[in-house]
Amino acid sequence: MSDETLEKILGDLRPKLHRFCSRMVGSVLDGEDLVQETLTEAFLHVSSLRDATRLEPWLFRIAHHKCVDFIRRARRFVALPPDEADAIAGVTAPDEPIDEPLAMLVGTLPPKERASVLLKDVLDYPLDQVAEIIDSTVGGVKAALHRGRAKLRASNPEAPTIALDDAQRALLDAYVDRFNRQDWDGLRDLIQADARLEIVGAAAGTMLDVGRNYFSNYLALPYEWRLAVSVVDGELVTVHERRVDGHWHAQSAVRLWWQNGKVVRIRDYVHVDYLLTPTV
């Protein structure tokens, strides 16, 4: 398989991968970062894939491991005992999948149940492929589906919101205001000179190299845009909006990291046009 063919296939699968990763970790922004990690690993290790027809489940298996590692680092779940899934593998899962509103709550489940519900009920993978992706058996997947669906039907948790203090919120508002007014000098006053800059899917470096054309590239966008402050999956972030037929639509986002009153890192998802498309 040529690099060009692989790149096209992976590009076509990116929105689907994002849908999976973002619901696994409860954030469309973290989900896109995990998509990037997944694609990087896929390019590095594609030579180990002996059957090209297995590319999609292989790719989702990588993504699944990335998501579980992320969840573990964040300590967002309590792991099941290693033998619990096998002990109840004979349980028959309900015939009907969960509906879309319940799927939005999937982040409350332990990783195995979370992945099983997403892959089977949201992305419609057959049970044997779900088992392959999450390193389980068909019986184990059925058991995880049974547990996950039951928990989702019985729960209605409120999504947590990451709060900013008054100083952080003032800095975020100032950043958005100066960007929209194209006050580049004022904006540079808010950004550390050597701040890390990542244009997701395009380039990475600092404001001293990649950042030299950062503002002018925004001015060159072939549509009317603005930045706004909005809550995305419980996180207050800068949202990139595009004007279409007289209405503003959220398209992508910008994550900012602050230290001592200065932006020290920028991760801009401007080229990820599916980022804020509803994921489930």
C-alpha positions in Angstrom: 0.0 0.0 0.0 1.5 3.3 -1.1 1.8 6.2 1.3 -0.6 8.2 -0.8 -3.2 5.5 -0.7 -2.8 5.1 3.0 -3.1 8.8 3.6 -6.3 9.0 1.7 -7.9 6.0 3.5 -6.8 7.4 6.9 -8.2 10.8 5.9 -11.5 9.3 5.0 -11.7 7.5 8.3 -10.7 10.6 10.5 -14.3 11.8 11.2 -15.3 8.3 12.2 -12.2 7.9 14.4 -12.9 11.3 16.0 -16.5 10.3 16.7 -15.2 7.3 18.6 -12.2 8.9 20.4 -14.1 12.0 21.5 -16.9 10.0 23.1 -14.4 7.6 24.7 -12.7 10.5 26.5 -15.6 12.9 26.8 -14.0 15.7 24.8 -14.0 16.6 21.1 -10.7 18.4 21.6 -8.9 15.6 23.5 -10.5 13.2 21.0 -8.9 15.0 18.1 -5.5 14.9 19.8 -5.9 11.1 20.2 -6.9 10.9 16.5 -3.6 12.6 15.7 -1.7 10.1 17.9 -3.5 7.2 16.3 -2.7 8.3 12.8 1.0 8.9 13.7 1.3 5.4 15.1 -0.5 4.0 12.1 1.9 5.6 9.6 4.9 4.3 11.7 3.7 0.7 12.0 1.5 0.1 8.9 4.2 -2.3 7.6 3.2 -4.7 10.4 -0.3 -5.0 9.0 -0.2 -8.1 6.8 -3.8 -7.9 5.6 -4.7 -4.5 4.1 -8.5 -5.4 4.3 -8.1 -5.3 8.1 -6.9 -1.7 8.1 -10.0 -0.2 9.7 -10.3 -2.5 12.7 -6.5 -2.3 13.2 -6.7 1.5 13.2 -9.6 1.5 15.7 -7.7 -0.9 17.9 -4.8 1.5 18.0 -7.3 4.3 18.8 -8.9 2.2 21.5 -5.6 1.7 23.3 -4.8 5.4 23.0 -8.1 6.3 24.6 -7.8 3.8 27.4 -4.3 5.1 28.2 -5.7 8.6 28.3 -8.5 7.6 30.6 -6.1 5.9 32.9 -3.8 8.9 33.1 -6.8 11.1 33.9 -8.0 8.6 36.5 -11.6 9.0 35.3 -12.7 5.4 36.0 -12.4 2.6 38.4 -11.2 -0.5 36.6 -13.2 -3.7 36.7 -11.5 -6.8 38.2 -9.6 -8.6 35.4 -11.9 -11.7 35.5 -15.3 -9.9 35.8 -16.0 -9.8 32.1 -15.3 -13.5 31.6 -17.3 -14.4 34.7 -20.5 -13.0 33.2 -19.7 -13.6 29.5 -22.8 -15.7 29.1 -25.2 -12.9 29.8 -27.4 -12.0 26.8 -27.3 -8.3 25.9 -30.6 -6.5 25.1 -31.6 -6.8 21.5 -32.1 -3.0 21.0 -29.2 -0.6 21.0 -29.3 2.6 23.1 -30.6 5.8 21.4 -28.7 9.0 20.7 -29.5 10.9 23.9 -28.3 8.0 26.0 -25.2 7.6 23.8 -24.2 11.1 24.9 -23.8 9.8 28.4 -21.4 7.0 27.4 -18.4 8.7 29.0 -19.8 7.7 32.5 -19.1 4.1 31.8 -15.9 2.1 32.4 -13.7 1.9 29.2 -14.7 -1.6 28.1 -18.4 -0.9 28.3 -17.8 2.5 26.8 -16.0 1.2 23.8 -18.4 -1.7 23.3 -21.5 0.6 23.3 -19.8 3.1 21.0 -18.5 0.6 18.5 -21.7 -1.5 18.4 -24.6 0.9 19.0 -23.1 4.1 17.6 -20.7 3.0 14.9 -22.6 -0.2 14.1 -19.6 -2.6 14.0 -20.4 -6.3 14.2 -19.7 -8.1 17.5 -16.7 -10.0 16.2 -15.0 -6.7 15.0 -15.8 -5.0 18.3 -14.1 -7.9 20.1 -11.1 -7.7 17.9 -10.7 -3.9 18.5 -11.0 -4.1 22.3 -9.0 -7.3 22.7 -12.0 -9.3 24.0 -14.3 -12.1 23.0 -17.8 -11.9 21.5 -19.1 -13.1 24.8 -17.2 -10.5 26.7 -18.5 -7.8 24.3 -22.1 -9.0 24.9 -21.6 -8.8 28.6 -20.1 -5.3 28.4 -23.0 -4.2 26.2 -25.5 -5.6 28.7 -23.9 -3.8 31.6 -23.3 -0.5 29.7 -26.8 -0.3 28.2 -28.4 -1.0 31.6 -26.3 1.7 33.3 -27.1 4.3 30.6 -30.8 3.7 30.8 -30.7 4.1 34.6 -28.5 7.2 34.7 -28.8 10.9 33.9 -25.6 12.6 35.2 -24.8 16.2 34.6 -21.7 17.0 32.7 -18.9 18.6 34.8 -17.7 22.1 33.8 -14.0 23.1 34.2 -14.2 26.6 35.8 -11.8 29.5 35.2 -11.0 32.0 37.9 -11.7 35.7 37.2 -8.2 36.4 36.0 -8.1 33.5 33.6 -11.5 34.4 32.2 -10.4 38.0 31.7 -7.3 36.9 29.8 -9.4 34.6 27.6 -11.9 37.4 26.8 -9.0 39.8 26.0 -7.4 37.2 23.7 -10.7 36.8 21.8 -11.5 40.5 21.7 -8.0 41.4 20.3 -8.1 38.6 17.8 -11.5 39.7 16.4 -10.3 43.4 16.2 -7.1 42.2 14.5 -5.1 44.0 17.1 -2.0 41.9 16.5 0.3 44.0 18.6 -2.1 43.8 21.5 -2.4 40.1 21.0 1.3 39.6 21.0 1.4 41.3 24.4 -0.7 38.5 25.7 1.4 35.7 24.2 4.8 34.7 25.4 7.4 35.4 22.6 8.5 31.7 22.4 5.0 30.2 23.1 4.4 26.7 21.7 2.2 26.8 18.6 0.4 23.8 17.1 -1.7 24.0 14.0 -3.3 20.6 14.3 -2.8 18.5 11.2 -0.5 21.2 9.6 2.5 22.4 11.6 4.0 22.7 15.0 6.7 24.9 16.5 6.8 28.2 18.3 5.6 31.7 17.7 9.1 32.5 16.6 9.0 30.2 13.6 5.6 28.7 12.7 3.9 31.7 14.4 5.4 34.2 12.0 2.6 33.7 9.6 -0.1 32.7 12.1 -2.1 35.9 12.1 -1.8 36.6 8.3 -3.0 33.1 7.6 -6.2 33.9 9.5 -6.6 37.0 7.4 -6.3 34.9 4.3 -9.1 32.5 5.2 -11.6 32.6 2.3 -14.7 33.1 4.5 -16.0 35.4 7.2 -14.9 34.2 10.6 -14.7 35.3 14.3 -13.6 33.9 17.6 -15.9 33.5 20.6 -15.8 32.0 24.1 -17.9 28.9 24.5 -18.2 25.7 26.6 -17.2 22.6 24.7 -17.7 19.3 26.6 -17.5 21.2 29.9 -14.4 23.1 29.0 -14.4 26.9 28.4 -12.4 27.4 25.2 -12.0 29.7 22.2 -14.3 28.7 19.4 -13.7 29.5 15.7 -17.0 30.4 14.1 -17.8 30.7 10.4 -20.5 32.9 8.9 -22.8 30.9 6.5 -26.0 32.4 5.0 -26.0 35.2 7.6 -25.6 32.9 10.6 -22.6 32.0 12.7 -21.7 28.3 13.0 -19.1 26.9 15.4 -16.5 25.1 13.2 -13.4 24.5 15.2 -11.6 25.6 18.4 -8.4 27.0 19.9 -7.0 25.7 23.2 -4.9 28.1 25.2 -2.5 27.4 28.1 -1.6 30.3 30.4 1.2 30.9 32.8 1.9 34.1 34.8 -0.6 36.1 32.7 0.8 35.0 29.3 -0.3 32.4 26.7 2.5 29.8 26.7 0.9 27.3 24.4 -1.7 27.5 21.6 -3.3 24.5 19.9 -5.4 25.6 17.0 -7.8 23.1 15.3 -8.7 25.5 12.5 -8.2 22.9 9.8 -10.3 20.2 11.5 -13.6 21.1 10.0 -15.5 18.2 11.6 -14.3 19.0 15.2 -17.6 20.5 16.5 -19.9 18.4 14.3 -22.2 16.4 16.7 -20.4 13.1 17.4 -23.2 10.8 18.3 
